[in-house]
């Protein structure tokens, strides 16, 4: 996969234009991020389906809490139909703090995601489904044919990574540093040891925060906002792995929760940028891509892309081309 994440924090017309540009630059998959406070991902994906020809399309990633899993499956199935079978179901547990805004307690996330994947596959296959677990389904089915839709699980913790390795078609590893990706890939492999031998190996895709520009400093500056959110919510073990003080990351997380975003962004340090993003000029990004691909199968270029999104798409494609030349 040579994927890209587009975030509908900007108008849908602009997202669609970026998606068309990404397809022209050789990207093969476009994920649209799914957060209630941005524009609707499925309306955006519908527009992308109509105005692209080749790229696979999917939410990156939807969560089965704010939308019932059967309804979510139907949305993905509709995308599959409208895109001529180019849909990818990106699903994950969702951001705990964002779900709290909606009064949702993210209980038993691993079970919820696994059950969603299993129910979705049965619905895609045309079955009628009953299910009692973290959610309830009573004799539900889709009134139209779907066929096979690959399921990619967004994962970061060890249990979700193992589960995805055992059951999913692909894993979207939420990491940007080779050390973290190596650790994550090992967890996926542990799950894959128990995988049904009739299934193909899962695609291990690094879902990295990427910022690329012709100016190194500008690229790193643009990476501060997503890195603040990542660092502020990072596990202590991950922080220790990169020599980042827990107190510093905690302070950033508290600033984000309080809405003091400028303070949070300013508190991001160079070690945080190095650990939680791939930021710099094309050469820098290509070198990091090569290091990531020593532990993974593919890469998704995630937000922020860069200080200039349109230019960043071309530059990220150049980085992929450099990697291909060296492999």
N, C-alpha and C positions, 0 to 999 in steps of 0.2 A: 504494500500500500504506500502510495505517495499522497498523503491526505492533508487536508487543511481544515481548520475550524474558523467559521465566520460567526461573528457575534452580532445579533440584531439589536444592539444598543444604538445603531444608526438606522435610518429609514430602510424599509424593505427594498426599495428601488436600488439603493446603494449596495446592499448586500447582494442582490441579484447581479449587479454589474461586476462586483468582485468575484462572484461565482463563475460568471462567464469568462472573466479574465483568467481565473485559476484553471479552468478547463483548457483554455487556449495555451497555457504555459505547461501543460502536461500533467497536472494533478489528476488523480483518478478517483478521489473520494472527497466529498465536501460534507462536513458535519456542521450543523447549525446548533449553537449552544442554547440550552433550555433553562431559562430563569424567568420567574414570574414577572420580574421588574423590567425585563426587556420585551421587545416585540415578540409576538407569538411565533414559535419556531416552525410549526406545521403550516401556517399560512405562508411563511417565508420559503419553506421547502417546496410547497406547491408551485410557487412562482419559479423557483429554480428548476423544478421538473419541466415546466413549460418552456423554459428559455435555455436549457442545456440539452446536449445530445448523448453524452458519453459517461460523465462522472456518476459514480454512485452517490446516493444522497441519504442522510439520516440525521436524527437528533443526536447531539453530542454533549452530554447524554441526558435523556429523559429519566425522570424518577417515577416509580410506581406508588407514590404517596399522594401527591397533589392531584393525580389523575388515576382513576381505578385502572388496574392492569389490563382488564378486558377492553376498556375504552381506548387505552393507550395502544394496545395491539391493533385495534381497528383503525386508528389514525395512521399507524405504520403501514398497515395493509392497504389503505387507500393510497398512500404515497407509492407503494409498490405498483399498484395498478396505473396510477397517473404518470408514472415515470418509465413505464415499460420494463418493470422488474429491475429497477436500479436501486431499490431501497436497501438500507442497512439499518438494523434496529440497535442503536446505541442506548444502553440502559445502565443505570447505576443507582446507588442509594440516595444521591442528592446531597446538597450542602446542608448540614445540620442547622447552622445559624439562619439560613434563608428559609428553611422549612419552619423554623420557630416563628418567623414573621407571620406565618399563616396559621399558627396555633397547632402545628402538626408535630407530634413527638415521633421521631424516627426510630421506632421500635424494631428490633430484630432485622437489621438491614440485610444481612446475608441471606436469611430465609426469604425475605420479601423479594429480593432480586432473583434468587434461584427459582422460586415459585412463579414469578412473572415470566421468566424465560421458558419454563416448562409449559405453562398454560398457553403462552403465545405460540409456541411451536405446534401444539395440538390444534389451536384455532387456525393457524396458517395451513395446516394439513387438511382442513375441512371437517374436523371432528366437532361434536357437541361436547361441552365440558361441564363437569361438576367438580368443585374444588372446595375444600375446607382447610384453611391454614391461616396465614397472616392476613388473608382476605378471603372472601366467599364468592363462589360462582355457582349459579343454579341453571343447568341446562342451557348454557350460553353457546352461541355459534355465530359465524359470520355468514351473511346471505349472499356471498359472492366468492369466487375462486381467488386464491392468493398464490399458492405455490411456496417455494422455499425462500425465506428471507434470512440472511445471516445475522446472528446476534453477537454483538460485541459488548462485553461488560467493562464498564469503567471501574478500575480497581486501584487501591493504594495499600490497604492493610493486608497482612499475611493471609487471613482466612478468605477474604474476597478474591485475592489473587489465586489461591489454591482452588477455590470453587470454580473460578473462570477457567483455569487450566484443565479442570476435569470435564466441564460441561459446555463451555461457550465455543462459538466459532472463532472468536478473536477476543483479545484482551487489550483494552486501552489503558496502558500503564501511566498513571498520573505522576510523572517524574521527568526531570530534565537533565540530571547529572548521571554520568556513567556508573558511578558507585551505587546510586539508588536503583538504577535500571538493572544492574547485575544482580543485586539482592532480590528485586522483584521478579526477574526472570527465573531465578532459582525457586522461588515460591510457586510460580506458574508450573515449572517442571515437576515439582512435587505433586501438584494436583494432576498433571498429565500422566503421571505414573499409574493412576487408577482410571484413566480415560478408556472408554469403550474402544477397543482396537479397530472397530469398523469406521470410526470417525477419523477424519484428517487431523493432523496436528493443528492446534490453535495458532492463529496469527498473533504474535506478540508485537503490538504496536505501541511505540512510545508517544504518548500524548503530551508533548512538551510545550512549555511557554516559550515562544520564539519571538525575538525582536531583531530584525535585520535592516540595516541601512548602509549607505555609503560612508557615513560618519560613525565611527565606533562609539563615541561619547553619546551621540544622539540616540543610537540604538539602545544603549544601556539605560539612558534616562527614561526612554519610553517603556522599559521593562519594569520600572519601579512599582506601578500600581498592581499588576498581577502578582508580583513577588511579595508585596506587602500582604496580600490576602493569603498567599501560600505560606509564608513564614509565620504569620500570625496564628495560623491553625495547625502548624506542623507538630508532629509527635516529637517528644523529647529525645527519643532514640535517633530520629533523623537529624535533629539539630546537633546532637552530640557527634554524629557521624561526620559532620562538616565543621565542627569546632565553633558553632554559633551559640552564643550565650542564651540560655533559656529565658532569662529576665528580659533581654532585648526583644526577643520574639514575642514574649507575652505582652510587653508594652505596646508593640505594634498591633497585636490582636485586640487589645483593649481600646486602642484609638480607633480601629476600624469599627468595632461594635458601637462605640460612642458617636460615630459619624464624623470623627475628626480625621478626614482622609488626608488632608495636606500634611498633617503631623505624621501620620502613618507612613506616607510615601517618603517623606524626608528622612525618616528613621531607618530606611532600608540601607544596609551596608553593602560594600563590594562583595564580601564573602556570601551574603545572601543572594545577590545577583548571580554569582558564579554557581551557587548550589541549586537555585530554583528557576533558572532561565537559561536559554541559549541566546545570548545577546552579543551583537557586534557586526562587523563587516562580513561580506560573503565568505572570505577565507576563514574567519573565526568560526562562523556557523557551520561551514562544510567540515572543518576539522572536528567539531563537536558531534555532528551527525555521524561521521565515521566511527567515532568512539562509542556512540550510542548503539550503532548497528553491530558492534561486536557482541552485544548481549540481546539484541532484539531483531525482529524480522522487518519492521517497517516503522515509519515515523509519520505522525500527524503534526503539522505546524499549527500550534495553538496561539491564542491571543497573548500579546497584543498585535502580533505580526511585525509591527514597526511603527516609527513616527509617521510614515506615509504608507497606508495600507496597500494602495494600488502598486506603488513602487516595490513594497516588501514582497508582494507575490512574485514579481519577476525576479527579485534578488534571491528569494528562497528557492525558486526553480533553478537558478544558476548554481546555488549551493548543492542541490541534488545532482545536477549535471556533473559537478566536480567530483562528487562522491562516486558516481557511476563510472567516471573515467579511471578512477583509482582502484576499482574493485575487479 
